[in-house]
């Protein structure tokens, strides 16, 4: 009897040992794909659902790829993300796939941090770049090569205080309005409403020279960053136009609180802000005391109703050993229509796929979060603003060169300097910097 129990115990030990070995073998066979992301919104608005889209995509990918696990670090804030990713890169432990901030893309591309995706794109029969908005897709290009794919896109729109315009007997501008119309409305609404000798109602806030350049057909830099065009007549005209608008305020400085309080007719804002502040509870907190809506930016004499378009990109590490899986996961996040549709459900930006953003489903999703009677921007208009929008040139010194230009142009406007001669001097200064 004891002998029988002994054999049974031995058999049980063998089975248990085999199970342990099998489990260990399975663990060894598991492939881990590292993903780099940050918490919150890329557009600096409140977002309580930043992980939902990614978590659902990961669950789907892991189900479709048995033996593969996607791992990411949670809790990395956007303001800390660049430093976090840089440390990973220096240590040679960067993620296989990762989000790329706009301020990092040029440098990462120049340093060879990200894999050139051109061969993958050309060899994949199921991948058609034309499905993306061209502006969003081109944002991931550097030096003629595609280093990243777009994940989420946000255009700039013009915020309009409808209540103020109605009070002044002014109709809402059309989508194809012009600088002249904007100036005329600003001139009419800028006034002292309480008779104390101080202006307390204004035309526009935060419309800057780059907004004007984008809508006047201007280009600030050559595409490769070798020179700038600060003395170009379209840029000169844009800066002069901003001076004209500023002059209406008679030296008074318009601030955000003026707009929040309903005392300003216009303000540029992003599509992400539009979606956030059109919904409860953020609408109640900020813009509850007046009705507002969004339209395109006004067109300059040499331009169209266009504005800046910002894109959140994703790339693959140049050092990844799991290139095939990394490419498939990158495609799922950026190219799959069901994942991209969830951007309208759980984020504040727009999908980078034309079919998703221009769909009736998009309008229905956005409408759900708004009050009854609020106008939802049409998919066709949103698609047009994105497709034709202005994207910043991709070269390594872009951020520094633009900061220099912005600083000097603000001084020109503040100190009433000659625009023509000052911009010629600025062009020489920036070209000297770019050619160092």
MIKEKOL-492311 format. One line per field, with one value per residue (C-alpha): z, y, x; residue in three letters; residue number from 1. Coordinates in pm, 1 decimal. Layout:
<kenus>
pz [Z | ...]
py [Y | ...]
px [X | ...]
res [ALA | ...]
n [NUM | ...]
</kenus>
This chain:
<kenus>
pz [0.0 | 91.3 | -233.4 | -425.5 | -253.3 | -323.0 | -695.4 | -692.8 | -511.4 | -755.0 | -1048.5 | -897.6 | -849.6 | -1210.5 | -1337.7 | -1117.8 | -1233.0 | -1595.2 | -1541.6 | -1380.4 | -1665.3 | -1919.1 | -1745.4 | -1738.1 | -2104.4 | -2191.0 | -1996.1 | -2180.3 | -2509.8 | -2425.2 | -2631.2 | -2460.1 | -2673.9 | -2489.7 | -2559.1 | -2455.3 | -2375.7 | -2142.2 | -1919.3 | -2005.1 | -2317.1 | -2572.0 | -2619.5 | -2258.7 | -2177.9 | -1915.4 | -2011.3 | -1768.1 | -2033.5 | -2157.0 | -2116.8 | -2248.2 | -2620.5 | -2562.5 | -2316.1 | -2551.9 | -2844.2 | -2635.4 | -2531.6 | -2894.8 | -3014.6 | -2748.3 | -2835.3 | -3203.9 | -3124.6 | -2870.5 | -2674.3 | -2715.8 | -2428.3 | -2457.9 | -2161.1 | -2083.9 | -1786.7 | -1647.5 | -1468.0 | -1694.1 | -1736.8 | -2066.4 | -1916.0 | -1796.1 | -2101.1 | -2308.5 | -2020.2 | -1938.7 | -2299.4 | -2334.3 | -2028.9 | -2178.7 | -2505.6 | -2332.1 | -2141.0 | -2457.1 | -2307.2 | -2519.6 | -2598.0 | -2923.5 | -3014.4 | -2860.2 | -2879.2 | -3016.6 | -2904.0 | -3173.2 | -2995.5 | -3004.2 | -3353.9 | -3547.2 | -3304.2 | -3277.6 | -3656.3 | -3703.2 | -3442.2 | -3595.0 | -3289.3 | -3494.6 | -3767.8 | -4126.2 | -4212.9 | -4590.7 | -4665.4 | -4436.1 | -4602.1 | -4953.4 | -4880.4 | -4689.0 | -4936.8 | -4671.3 | -4605.5 | -4806.6 | -4697.4 | -4887.8 | -4615.5 | -4384.4 | -4405.3 | -4606.4 | -4359.1 | -4067.8 | -4262.8 | -4379.3 | -4019.1 | -3969.5 | -4249.2 | -4202.7 | -4474.7 | -4728.9 | -4520.1 | -4310.1 | -3948.6 | -3771.7 | -3832.5 | -3710.4 | -3426.1 | -3342.8 | -3503.3 | -3387.0 | -3608.7 | -3485.5 | -3526.3 | -3457.8 | -3143.7 | -3187.8 | -2905.7 | -3069.3 | -2781.3 | -2818.7 | -3196.6 | -3156.5 | -2900.7 | -3150.1 | -3436.9 | -3627.9 | -3817.5 | -3769.0 | -4034.1 | -4311.1 | -4337.3 | -4623.3 | -4443.8 | -4477.2 | -4278.6 | -4385.5 | -4231.9 | -3909.9 | -3880.4 | -3953.5 | -3683.5 | -3432.2 | -3503.1 | -3441.8 | -3115.9 | -2952.4 | -2722.4 | -2376.7 | -2279.4 | -1933.4 | -2017.6 | -1780.5 | -2058.3 | -2056.2 | -2319.8 | -2174.7 | -2487.8 | -2749.3 | -3089.6 | -3058.5 | -2818.1 | -2885.4 | -3266.7 | -3341.5 | -3640.3 | -3711.5 | -3728.4 | -3982.9 | -4181.6 | -4206.6 | -4343.7 | -4583.5 | -4772.2 | -4609.5 | -4535.2 | -4261.3 | -4339.5 | -4633.4 | -4595.0 | -4520.3 | -4268.7 | -4466.6 | -4470.4 | -4371.8 | -4554.1 | -4294.0 | -4556.4 | -4785.5 | -4862.3 | -4723.6 | -4386.8 | -4390.8 | -4464.4 | -4183.3 | -3921.4 | -4034.1 | -4005.6 | -3646.3 | -3573.2 | -3714.0 | -3494.0 | -3185.6 | -3252.0 | -3204.0 | -2834.2 | -2782.6 | -2578.9 | -2348.0 | -2306.1 | -2366.3 | -2143.7 | -2120.1 | -1839.8 | -2074.9 | -2314.8 | -2039.6 | -1911.9 | -2250.5 | -2339.4 | -2650.6 | -2984.0 | -3124.1 | -3007.1 | -3185.2 | -3007.2 | -3091.5 | -3182.6 | -2853.4 | -2660.4 | -2866.4 | -2767.0 | -2402.9 | -2336.2 | -2527.6 | -2278.8 | -1913.4 | -1662.2 | -1835.2 | -2022.9 | -1691.4 | -1543.2 | -1822.0 | -2088.3 | -1930.3 | -1958.4 | -2336.9 | -2648.8 | -2872.0 | -3171.6 | -3399.5 | -3763.5 | -3990.0 | -3961.8 | -4181.3 | -4511.5 | -4588.4 | -4926.0 | -5049.8 | -4861.1 | -4766.3 | -4455.9 | -4321.4 | -3983.6 | -3805.7 | -3763.6 | -3481.0 | -3481.7 | -3216.5 | -3378.4 | -3301.2 | -3413.1 | -3385.7 | -3218.1 | -3461.6 | -3226.1 | -3185.6 | -3228.4 | -3283.9 | -3593.0 | -3744.6 | -3424.9 | -3368.4 | -3717.8 | -3668.7 | -3333.2 | -3477.4 | -3761.8 | -3519.8 | -3327.1 | -3622.2 | -3916.2 | -3779.6 | -3819.6 | -3503.3 | -3289.0 | -3459.6 | -3406.1 | -3031.6 | -3042.3 | -3076.9 | -2786.7 | -2535.2 | -2642.2 | -2757.5 | -3086.9 | -3429.2 | -3612.7 | -3865.1 | -4105.7 | -4355.7 | -4352.3 | -3974.2 | -3926.4 | -4220.1 | -4116.6 | -3982.6 | -3689.3 | -3584.6 | -3578.9 | -3375.5 | -3118.2 | -3073.9 | -3054.5 | -2764.3 | -2539.3 | -2626.4 | -2520.5 | -2740.3 | -2993.5 | -3000.8 | -3352.8 | -3422.0 | -3669.5 | -3981.7 | -4079.0 | -4421.1 | -4278.5 | -4014.0 | -4278.3 | -4504.2 | -4224.4 | -4140.8 | -4497.1 | -4615.6 | -4287.6 | -4224.1 | -4074.7 | -3940.5 | -4143.2 | -4004.6 | -3948.8 | -3642.4 | -3540.4 | -3609.5 | -3248.5 | -3167.4 | -3492.1 | -3447.7 | -3087.1 | -3207.7 | -3476.3 | -3234.4 | -2976.3 | -3227.1 | -3398.4 | -3062.0 | -2996.7 | -3338.5 | -3254.9 | -2900.3 | -2988.0 | -3304.4 | -3518.6 | -3898.3 | -4005.8 | -4347.2 | -4237.1 | -3908.2 | -4081.5 | -4330.1 | -4038.9 | -3866.0 | -4182.0 | -4190.9 | -3820.5 | -3849.0 | -4170.4 | -3998.0 | -3713.1 | -3948.5 | -4152.8 | -3859.1]
py [0.0 | 234.9 | 146.2 | 238.9 | 579.4 | 630.6 | 578.5 | 815.9 | 1083.4 | 1048.0 | 1077.0 | 1389.3 | 1546.4 | 1469.3 | 1624.2 | 1932.2 | 1964.3 | 1937.4 | 2206.5 | 2436.6 | 2378.1 | 2439.2 | 2758.5 | 2873.1 | 2784.7 | 2985.9 | 3283.3 | 3261.9 | 3253.4 | 3568.0 | 3869.4 | 4207.6 | 4517.5 | 4841.2 | 5143.9 | 5501.1 | 5741.2 | 6026.6 | 6086.7 | 6346.7 | 6550.1 | 6660.1 | 6973.0 | 7098.6 | 7055.7 | 6834.2 | 6465.1 | 6194.7 | 5920.5 | 5936.7 | 5562.1 | 5429.4 | 5427.1 | 5281.6 | 5014.6 | 4897.2 | 4886.6 | 4690.2 | 4435.5 | 4386.3 | 4358.8 | 4103.4 | 3895.4 | 3899.1 | 3820.0 | 3533.1 | 3535.3 | 3911.8 | 4156.6 | 4537.2 | 4716.6 | 5088.6 | 5308.5 | 5499.6 | 5831.9 | 6011.5 | 6362.1 | 6546.2 | 6813.7 | 6537.6 | 6313.7 | 6459.8 | 6423.7 | 6073.0 | 5957.1 | 6122.2 | 5933.2 | 5608.7 | 5686.2 | 5764.7 | 5437.1 | 5241.3 | 5134.9 | 5335.3 | 5189.0 | 5000.6 | 5233.0 | 5576.4 | 5904.6 | 6192.7 | 6549.0 | 6814.8 | 6987.2 | 6662.4 | 6532.7 | 6734.6 | 6657.3 | 6286.7 | 6255.0 | 6434.4 | 6213.8 | 5890.3 | 5796.4 | 5680.7 | 5421.0 | 5536.2 | 5396.3 | 5437.5 | 5074.1 | 4950.7 | 5179.8 | 5076.4 | 4703.3 | 4683.4 | 4611.4 | 4697.1 | 5046.9 | 5348.0 | 5686.5 | 5866.0 | 5764.1 | 6015.8 | 6389.3 | 6495.4 | 6771.9 | 6527.4 | 6268.4 | 6521.0 | 6627.5 | 6296.1 | 6365.1 | 6488.8 | 6531.1 | 6362.3 | 6047.1 | 5933.5 | 5886.5 | 5887.8 | 5839.4 | 6077.1 | 5963.9 | 6268.1 | 6610.5 | 6949.8 | 7255.3 | 7612.3 | 7774.0 | 8119.8 | 8141.8 | 8385.5 | 8546.8 | 8528.6 | 8708.7 | 9015.3 | 9028.9 | 9002.7 | 9285.0 | 9503.5 | 9409.8 | 9225.5 | 8901.0 | 8594.4 | 8591.9 | 8330.8 | 8054.3 | 8240.8 | 8574.1 | 8802.8 | 9017.5 | 9323.7 | 9184.5 | 9095.0 | 9443.2 | 9609.2 | 9407.0 | 9469.0 | 9843.8 | 9846.4 | 9650.2 | 9810.7 | 10076.7 | 10222.2 | 10084.7 | 10244.2 | 10596.0 | 10606.7 | 10691.2 | 10345.4 | 10079.5 | 9775.8 | 9591.7 | 9464.0 | 9301.5 | 9025.3 | 8854.9 | 8638.4 | 8660.1 | 8678.9 | 8734.0 | 8359.4 | 8325.1 | 8607.5 | 8455.8 | 8119.6 | 8282.5 | 8505.9 | 8230.9 | 8305.3 | 8075.8 | 8184.5 | 7938.2 | 7744.5 | 7379.6 | 7258.7 | 7536.4 | 7695.2 | 8042.0 | 8246.0 | 8480.3 | 8747.8 | 9027.5 | 8854.8 | 9085.1 | 8835.3 | 8835.8 | 9212.1 | 9252.6 | 9010.7 | 9196.5 | 9530.2 | 9386.0 | 9276.9 | 9630.4 | 9767.9 | 9537.4 | 9624.9 | 9996.1 | 9963.3 | 9893.9 | 10237.5 | 10101.8 | 9885.9 | 9525.5 | 9268.1 | 8959.2 | 8617.0 | 8732.3 | 8990.3 | 8716.8 | 8480.9 | 8757.9 | 8804.0 | 9137.8 | 9023.5 | 8921.0 | 8687.4 | 8458.3 | 8177.4 | 7843.5 | 7483.8 | 7219.1 | 7050.4 | 7363.3 | 7386.5 | 7033.2 | 7077.6 | 7410.7 | 7323.4 | 7047.1 | 7022.7 | 7093.9 | 7296.2 | 7512.1 | 7615.8 | 7699.7 | 7924.0 | 8039.2 | 8007.7 | 8372.5 | 8400.6 | 8194.3 | 8114.8 | 7911.5 | 7850.2 | 7927.7 | 7930.5 | 8192.4 | 8504.0 | 8504.9 | 8761.2 | 8933.9 | 8671.6 | 8369.5 | 8154.6 | 8064.8 | 7846.0 | 7800.9 | 7606.6 | 7230.4 | 7044.6 | 6669.2 | 6413.3 | 6164.4 | 5809.8 | 5644.0 | 5323.1 | 5305.3 | 5270.3 | 5006.0 | 4787.2 | 4412.5 | 4363.7 | 4574.7 | 4367.0 | 4373.5 | 4739.9 | 4826.3 | 4630.9 | 4800.4 | 5145.1 | 5075.5 | 4967.9 | 5295.2 | 5531.3 | 5354.7 | 5146.9 | 5321.8 | 5178.0 | 5294.1 | 5632.2 | 5675.0 | 5641.7 | 5963.2 | 6146.9 | 5947.5 | 5961.4 | 6248.4 | 6608.6 | 6603.7 | 6476.6 | 6157.1 | 6169.6 | 5954.5 | 6140.0 | 5882.0 | 5902.2 | 6279.1 | 6352.6 | 6096.4 | 6146.7 | 5925.7 | 6188.0 | 6458.6 | 6236.7 | 6159.2 | 6526.4 | 6625.5 | 6384.7 | 6591.1 | 6925.3 | 7094.0 | 7069.4 | 7349.9 | 7388.7 | 7379.7 | 7102.3 | 7175.8 | 6970.0 | 6688.9 | 6842.2 | 7178.8 | 7020.3 | 6797.8 | 7094.3 | 7295.4 | 6999.0 | 6892.1 | 7240.8 | 7360.0 | 7508.0 | 7272.7 | 7385.9 | 7298.3 | 7012.5 | 7105.2 | 7077.9 | 7444.6 | 7532.1 | 7584.8 | 7814.7 | 8012.3 | 8063.1 | 8175.8 | 8435.5 | 8558.5 | 8575.2 | 8770.1 | 9026.2 | 9075.7 | 9137.0 | 9406.6 | 9560.2 | 9575.7 | 9703.2 | 9974.3 | 10100.9 | 10025.1 | 10032.1 | 9692.7 | 9682.2 | 9773.0 | 9581.1 | 9259.0 | 9294.3 | 9321.3 | 9027.3 | 8818.5 | 8874.4 | 8790.5 | 8463.7 | 8358.3 | 8410.7 | 8186.6 | 7916.4 | 7909.7 | 7870.4]
px [0.0 | 282.6 | 453.1 | 136.6 | 118.6 | 487.5 | 438.7 | 140.8 | 339.7 | 624.0 | 385.2 | 227.9 | 569.5 | 659.7 | 334.1 | 384.7 | 743.2 | 636.4 | 373.8 | 629.6 | 873.0 | 597.9 | 495.6 | 856.3 | 894.3 | 582.5 | 711.3 | 1040.1 | 854.4 | 652.0 | 751.8 | 728.3 | 684.1 | 760.6 | 540.5 | 622.9 | 338.7 | 251.9 | -48.5 | -310.5 | -372.5 | -115.6 | -329.0 | -306.8 | -674.9 | -836.7 | -855.2 | -962.7 | -956.3 | -599.0 | -537.8 | -870.0 | -785.4 | -439.5 | -558.5 | -831.8 | -588.5 | -337.2 | -599.9 | -698.1 | -338.2 | -247.5 | -554.1 | -461.5 | -94.6 | -78.3 | 244.9 | 291.4 | 251.0 | 254.3 | 407.6 | 405.5 | 490.3 | 194.2 | 214.3 | 462.8 | 321.7 | 352.9 | 579.2 | 816.2 | 791.1 | 1076.5 | 1320.5 | 1193.3 | 1231.5 | 1573.6 | 1698.5 | 1570.6 | 1748.7 | 2076.9 | 2055.5 | 1973.8 | 1639.7 | 1400.1 | 1054.9 | 1001.0 | 711.8 | 663.5 | 477.0 | 682.3 | 618.0 | 632.7 | 921.7 | 1125.8 | 1056.7 | 1316.2 | 1595.2 | 1509.2 | 1495.0 | 1827.0 | 1995.7 | 1867.0 | 1662.0 | 1362.1 | 1346.0 | 1296.7 | 952.7 | 970.8 | 1056.7 | 779.8 | 527.2 | 630.8 | 637.0 | 307.9 | 24.4 | -236.0 | -102.3 | -221.7 | -79.3 | -356.9 | -603.0 | -435.3 | -482.8 | -179.6 | -91.4 | -86.5 | 112.5 | 372.9 | 431.3 | 611.8 | 862.5 | 1217.5 | 1478.3 | 1251.8 | 1198.1 | 899.5 | 1009.8 | 672.1 | 301.9 | 30.4 | -195.7 | -409.8 | -446.9 | -573.1 | -631.9 | -671.0 | -1013.5 | -1156.7 | -1368.1 | -1660.4 | -1861.9 | -2205.2 | -2374.9 | -2150.9 | -2199.7 | -2577.5 | -2575.4 | -2387.2 | -2619.0 | -2345.5 | -2406.4 | -2190.1 | -1912.1 | -1920.1 | -1662.4 | -1488.6 | -1452.1 | -1149.5 | -907.5 | -1102.3 | -1420.0 | -1240.7 | -1091.5 | -1425.8 | -1602.8 | -1322.4 | -1341.2 | -1715.8 | -1715.3 | -1408.5 | -1552.3 | -1601.7 | -1942.1 | -1975.2 | -1856.5 | -1558.2 | -1313.0 | -1149.9 | -1212.1 | -1386.7 | -1502.2 | -1258.9 | -1242.7 | -986.7 | -746.2 | -440.4 | -441.8 | -69.2 | 156.5 | 190.8 | -187.6 | -185.6 | 103.0 | -75.9 | -390.3 | -197.1 | -14.9 | 320.2 | 612.7 | 852.7 | 1134.5 | 1267.6 | 1166.1 | 1521.2 | 1586.4 | 1867.2 | 1710.1 | 1404.6 | 1167.7 | 1100.8 | 1115.5 | 862.8 | 570.4 | 317.3 | 491.7 | 539.0 | 168.5 | 80.2 | 283.2 | 138.5 | -210.8 | -148.1 | -28.7 | -354.6 | -561.1 | -355.0 | -396.6 | -772.5 | -709.5 | -549.8 | -262.4 | -473.2 | -362.1 | -635.5 | -605.4 | -768.2 | -997.9 | -1150.0 | -1250.3 | -1367.6 | -1591.7 | -1758.2 | -1596.1 | -1403.9 | -1554.4 | -1284.2 | -1004.7 | -816.6 | -841.2 | -765.1 | -1019.4 | -928.2 | -1030.1 | -1348.2 | -1445.2 | -1346.9 | -1518.2 | -1833.0 | -1910.2 | -2010.9 | -1855.6 | -1581.3 | -1832.9 | -1990.2 | -1652.4 | -1529.5 | -1777.6 | -2121.6 | -2224.6 | -2238.6 | -2305.4 | -2012.8 | -1911.2 | -1613.5 | -1542.4 | -1238.8 | -967.7 | -1011.1 | -821.3 | -553.1 | -527.3 | -278.3 | -407.0 | -704.3 | -907.5 | -629.6 | -465.3 | -195.5 | -238.1 | -62.6 | -14.8 | 78.7 | 315.8 | 428.5 | 749.1 | 952.2 | 1290.6 | 1579.9 | 1721.9 | 1414.9 | 1461.9 | 1089.1 | 1041.1 | 759.9 | 550.7 | 630.9 | 507.7 | 185.2 | 117.2 | 197.0 | -48.0 | -319.9 | -295.2 | -268.4 | -430.8 | -718.4 | -1056.0 | -1212.0 | -918.4 | -913.8 | -1289.0 | -1229.3 | -1024.4 | -1355.2 | -1499.0 | -1214.2 | -985.8 | -1030.8 | -844.4 | -947.5 | -864.4 | -582.1 | -785.9 | -1003.3 | -1282.0 | -1318.0 | -1304.2 | -1533.3 | -1793.7 | -2144.2 | -2043.8 | -1788.7 | -2055.1 | -2288.5 | -2018.3 | -1926.4 | -2293.6 | -2351.8 | -2126.2 | -2282.9 | -2601.6 | -2906.7 | -2905.0 | -2526.1 | -2387.2 | -2137.3 | -1859.7 | -1924.9 | -1693.7 | -1637.5 | -1533.7 | -1311.8 | -1154.9 | -1086.1 | -922.1 | -697.1 | -614.7 | -521.7 | -375.0 | -32.2 | 226.4 | 558.0 | 868.8 | 1074.7 | 1437.0 | 1655.9 | 1679.3 | 1317.5 | 1204.3 | 1497.2 | 1469.6 | 1094.5 | 1142.5 | 1396.3 | 1157.1 | 865.4 | 1062.2 | 1188.4 | 851.8 | 684.9 | 945.7 | 875.3 | 504.5 | 551.0 | 803.3 | 635.0 | 940.5 | 933.3 | 801.3 | 971.8 | 1324.1 | 1303.1 | 1199.7 | 1487.3 | 1730.0 | 1560.0 | 1589.4 | 1966.2 | 1994.9 | 1801.4 | 1976.8 | 2310.0 | 2192.4 | 2059.1 | 2377.8 | 2615.4]
res [UNK | UNK | UNK | UNK | UNK | UNK | UNK | UNK | UNK | UNK | UNK | UNK | UNK | UNK | UNK | UNK | UNK | UNK | UNK | UNK | UNK | UNK | UNK | UNK | UNK | UNK | UNK | UNK | UNK | UNK | UNK | UNK | UNK | UNK | UNK | UNK | UNK | UNK | UNK | UNK | UNK | UNK | UNK | UNK | UNK | UNK | UNK | UNK | UNK | UNK | UNK | UNK | UNK | UNK | UNK | UNK | UNK | UNK | UNK | UNK | UNK | UNK | UNK | UNK | UNK | UNK | UNK | UNK | UNK | UNK | UNK | UNK | UNK | UNK | UNK | UNK | UNK | UNK | UNK | UNK | UNK | UNK | UNK | UNK | UNK | UNK | UNK | UNK | UNK | UNK | UNK | UNK | UNK | UNK | UNK | UNK | UNK | UNK | UNK | UNK | UNK | UNK | UNK | UNK | UNK | UNK | UNK | UNK | UNK | UNK | UNK | UNK | UNK | UNK | UNK | UNK | UNK | UNK | UNK | UNK | UNK | UNK | UNK | UNK | UNK | UNK | UNK | UNK | UNK | UNK | UNK | UNK | UNK | UNK | UNK | UNK | UNK | UNK | UNK | UNK | UNK | UNK | UNK | UNK | UNK | UNK | UNK | UNK | UNK | UNK | UNK | UNK | UNK | UNK | UNK | UNK | UNK | UNK | UNK | UNK | UNK | UNK | UNK | UNK | UNK | UNK | UNK | UNK | UNK | UNK | UNK | UNK | UNK | UNK | UNK | UNK | UNK | UNK | UNK | UNK | UNK | UNK | UNK | UNK | UNK | UNK | UNK | UNK | UNK | UNK | UNK | UNK | UNK | UNK | UNK | UNK | UNK | UNK | UNK | UNK | UNK | UNK | UNK | UNK | UNK | UNK | UNK | UNK | UNK | UNK | UNK | UNK | UNK | UNK | UNK | UNK | UNK | UNK | UNK | UNK | UNK | UNK | UNK | UNK | UNK | UNK | UNK | UNK | UNK | UNK | UNK | UNK | UNK | UNK | UNK | UNK | UNK | UNK | UNK | UNK | UNK | UNK | UNK | UNK | UNK | UNK | UNK | UNK | UNK | UNK | UNK | UNK | UNK | UNK | UNK | UNK | UNK | UNK | UNK | UNK | UNK | UNK | UNK | UNK | UNK | UNK | UNK | UNK | UNK | UNK | UNK | UNK | UNK | UNK | UNK | UNK | UNK | UNK | UNK | UNK | UNK | UNK | UNK | UNK | UNK | UNK | UNK | UNK | UNK | UNK | UNK | UNK | UNK | UNK | UNK | UNK | UNK | UNK | UNK | UNK | UNK | UNK | UNK | UNK | UNK | UNK | UNK | UNK | UNK | UNK | UNK | UNK | UNK | UNK | UNK | UNK | UNK | UNK | UNK | UNK | UNK | UNK | UNK | UNK | UNK | UNK | UNK | UNK | UNK | UNK | UNK | UNK | UNK | UNK | UNK | UNK | UNK | UNK | UNK | UNK | UNK | UNK | UNK | UNK | UNK | UNK | UNK | UNK | UNK | UNK | UNK | UNK | UNK | UNK | UNK | UNK | UNK | UNK | UNK | UNK | UNK | UNK | UNK | UNK | UNK | UNK | UNK | UNK | UNK | UNK | UNK | UNK | UNK | UNK | UNK | UNK | UNK | UNK | UNK | UNK | UNK | UNK | UNK | UNK | UNK | UNK | UNK | UNK | UNK | UNK | UNK | UNK | UNK | UNK | UNK | UNK | UNK | UNK | UNK | UNK | UNK | UNK | UNK | UNK | UNK | UNK | UNK | UNK | UNK | UNK | UNK | UNK | UNK | UNK | UNK | UNK | UNK | UNK | UNK | UNK | UNK | UNK | UNK | UNK | UNK | UNK | UNK | UNK | UNK | UNK | UNK | UNK | UNK | UNK | UNK | UNK]
n [1 | 2 | 3 | 4 | 5 | 6 | 7 | 8 | 9 | 10 | 11 | 12 | 13 | 14 | 15 | 16 | 17 | 18 | 19 | 20 | 21 | 22 | 23 | 24 | 25 | 26 | 27 | 28 | 29 | 30 | 31 | 32 | 33 | 34 | 35 | 36 | 37 | 38 | 39 | 40 | 41 | 42 | 43 | 44 | 45 | 46 | 47 | 48 | 49 | 50 | 51 | 52 | 53 | 54 | 55 | 56 | 57 | 58 | 59 | 60 | 61 | 62 | 63 | 64 | 65 | 66 | 67 | 68 | 69 | 70 | 71 | 72 | 73 | 74 | 75 | 76 | 77 | 78 | 79 | 80 | 81 | 82 | 83 | 84 | 85 | 86 | 87 | 88 | 89 | 90 | 91 | 92 | 93 | 94 | 95 | 96 | 97 | 98 | 99 | 100 | 101 | 102 | 103 | 104 | 105 | 106 | 107 | 108 | 109 | 110 | 111 | 112 | 113 | 114 | 115 | 116 | 117 | 118 | 119 | 120 | 121 | 122 | 123 | 124 | 125 | 126 | 127 | 128 | 129 | 130 | 131 | 132 | 133 | 134 | 135 | 136 | 137 | 138 | 139 | 140 | 141 | 142 | 143 | 144 | 145 | 146 | 147 | 148 | 149 | 150 | 151 | 152 | 153 | 154 | 155 | 156 | 157 | 158 | 159 | 160 | 161 | 162 | 163 | 164 | 165 | 166 | 167 | 168 | 169 | 170 | 171 | 172 | 173 | 174 | 175 | 176 | 177 | 178 | 179 | 180 | 181 | 182 | 183 | 184 | 185 | 186 | 187 | 188 | 189 | 190 | 191 | 192 | 193 | 194 | 195 | 196 | 197 | 198 | 199 | 200 | 201 | 202 | 203 | 204 | 205 | 206 | 207 | 208 | 209 | 210 | 211 | 212 | 213 | 214 | 215 | 216 | 217 | 218 | 219 | 220 | 221 | 222 | 223 | 224 | 225 | 226 | 227 | 228 | 229 | 230 | 231 | 232 | 233 | 234 | 235 | 236 | 237 | 238 | 239 | 240 | 241 | 242 | 243 | 244 | 245 | 246 | 247 | 248 | 249 | 250 | 251 | 252 | 253 | 254 | 255 | 256 | 257 | 258 | 259 | 260 | 261 | 262 | 263 | 264 | 265 | 266 | 267 | 268 | 269 | 270 | 271 | 272 | 273 | 274 | 275 | 276 | 277 | 278 | 279 | 280 | 281 | 282 | 283 | 284 | 285 | 286 | 287 | 288 | 289 | 290 | 291 | 292 | 293 | 294 | 295 | 296 | 297 | 298 | 299 | 300 | 301 | 302 | 303 | 304 | 305 | 306 | 307 | 308 | 309 | 310 | 311 | 312 | 313 | 314 | 315 | 316 | 317 | 318 | 319 | 320 | 321 | 322 | 323 | 324 | 325 | 326 | 327 | 328 | 329 | 330 | 331 | 332 | 333 | 334 | 335 | 336 | 337 | 338 | 339 | 340 | 341 | 342 | 343 | 344 | 345 | 346 | 347 | 348 | 349 | 350 | 351 | 352 | 353 | 354 | 355 | 356 | 357 | 358 | 359 | 360 | 361 | 362 | 363 | 364 | 365 | 366 | 367 | 368 | 369 | 370 | 371 | 372 | 373 | 374 | 375 | 376 | 377 | 378 | 379 | 380 | 381 | 382 | 383 | 384 | 385 | 386 | 387 | 388 | 389 | 390 | 391 | 392 | 393 | 394 | 395 | 396 | 397 | 398 | 399 | 400 | 401 | 402 | 403 | 404 | 405 | 406 | 407 | 408 | 409 | 410 | 411 | 412 | 413 | 414 | 415 | 416 | 417 | 418 | 419 | 420 | 421 | 422 | 423 | 424 | 425 | 426 | 427 | 428 | 429 | 430 | 431 | 432 | 433 | 434 | 435 | 436]
</kenus>
